[in-house]
Amino acid sequence: MTNSKKSVNGKKFVSFKTRIVLCILLALVLAVLSSIITFEIGIYVVDEFFLSEEAEAERDVELYQSFVDFVEKNDVASTDTEKFDEWISQYDDNVYLTVYREDSVFLKDFEISGDETNPPDKIPGDSSNNDNPNNSFIDNALGEGNLYSNYDRTIYSVRFKDGVGAVTIGHEYSQVYTTIVLCITATVFFVAFFTITSAFNNRLRLRIINLSEQVSQVSGGDLNKPINLDGRDEITLLSQDIEAMRSTLVDKIQSESKAWKANQELITSISHDIRNPLTSLVGYSDILHNKQYNSIEECESYLNRCHEKIYRLKELTEELFRYSLVFGAPEVQVNCTEEDAAILLGQLIGEPLAELKSNGCEVASTILINNMTISVDALVLKRVFDNLFSNINKYGDLKNPVIASVTKNGQYINVKLINFIKEIDNPVESSKIGLKTCDRLCKSLSIEFSYSEKKDKFTAEMLIPIVKIAEKDM
């Protein structure tokens, strides 16, 4: 990854592992809180509406009426335990039934805790059931109606096939309701947990789909649309790396387009430059070949013109080769070293100026730098000056002075070369291959290069970064 994992988009980086752990913890906490609240509400509702005294009394009455209807319909005797089981099975064993007779007590699906069961006509501690000692328990039950027994249960009278008996009917629905509440609580827990984790996964899925769609647009040819994705995790880092690749690809395509355009311009310019002398050369050679001249002097004149055109073609082809060497490579290879600016620039400028002076050209140079260091490739920089002075020799009016100056300009060394342009009778538009080569070489050295033509004066200028300056000159 090209991005630092300490921060993404100005925010602290949070990895997937951390986000997943935090999501699971949050889901667990919220699920537990939701289940606790659901359980408390469920228990409250059960206690208030299903297990209240009124609700249980109403349910007991309904069970009693159901049992009475069952006894009458099936003609049940007080000793018919199988029928009792049949009636109780209708309620999934959540109902219990106790039948009292004069001789015994039948207990169905209910076990009385405590001491040994006493006969119902000898219930201890309840004198209200034994006000008339001559009456039996059944007589008391029937005489009083519903009696409050020793076991805190309502006793009902029932007319069986074999006579009237007493029964207690109850239910055990509290466990059923508690089980229902627990099931609802567990459901709420899992729903809350999976809702939160699913939301996290869905958000992650949507981000991946968004990134995929943006990448698809780029792969489809829309390279100018940037790839943007919010967040601060690995997906965001991936999107930024893809965006960097897209930007690099766009820059490369633009560079290739510029190079292709420059090559087209070069070919157009070179073809024009070459066509003119070549056409003249073909014409002169045809004249000489067909001996269409009138005198020896005229023949020599045609030969001289052919000679000039041949050398002109030679210069153009050499410029073309030099341009191809510089612009044909994807990047100019340089090996920069720290050099003393005054010594290096003095040599690169002084030697060509001395040669111009020896040919009768007036020169003027000013080098006002001392104890300054620059980082350049001396051989590449020499090729720049060779092209500039070659341009002066070819197009400069050497009857006028050539001026060179080297001065300090802030954190740069400013190099200027000024010459006058000679007048040509039949000027041919130059392809400026040499100047384009200088610009490419200077860019490889991180040097700013520019040139200008004003009337009859040509100026080339370079700004070379200063690496180090001696303290006494700062």
Secondary structure as UniProt FT lines:
FT   TURN            5..6
FT   STRAND          7..8
FT   TURN            9..10
FT   STRAND          11..12
FT   HELIX           16..45
FT   HELIX           46..50
FT   HELIX           53..74
FT   TURN            78..79
FT   HELIX           81..89
FT   TURN            90..93
FT   STRAND          95..100
FT   STRAND          105..108
FT   HELIX           120..122
FT   TURN            124..125
FT   HELIX           127..130
FT   TURN            133..134
FT   HELIX           137..144
FT   STRAND          147..148
FT   TURN            150..151
FT   STRAND          154..160
FT   TURN            161..162
FT   STRAND          163..171
FT   HELIX           174..219
FT   TURN            220..221
FT   TURN            223..224
FT   HELIX           234..289
FT   TURN            290..291
FT   HELIX           296..328
FT   STRAND          337..340
FT   HELIX           341..358
FT   TURN            359..360
FT   STRAND          363..367
FT   STRAND          372..376
FT   HELIX           378..395
FT   TURN            398..399
FT   STRAND          402..409
FT   TURN            410..411
FT   STRAND          412..421
FT   HELIX           433..444
FT   TURN            445..446
FT   STRAND          448..454
FT   TURN            455..456
FT   STRAND          457..465
FT   STRAND          468..469
FT   HELIX           471..473
//
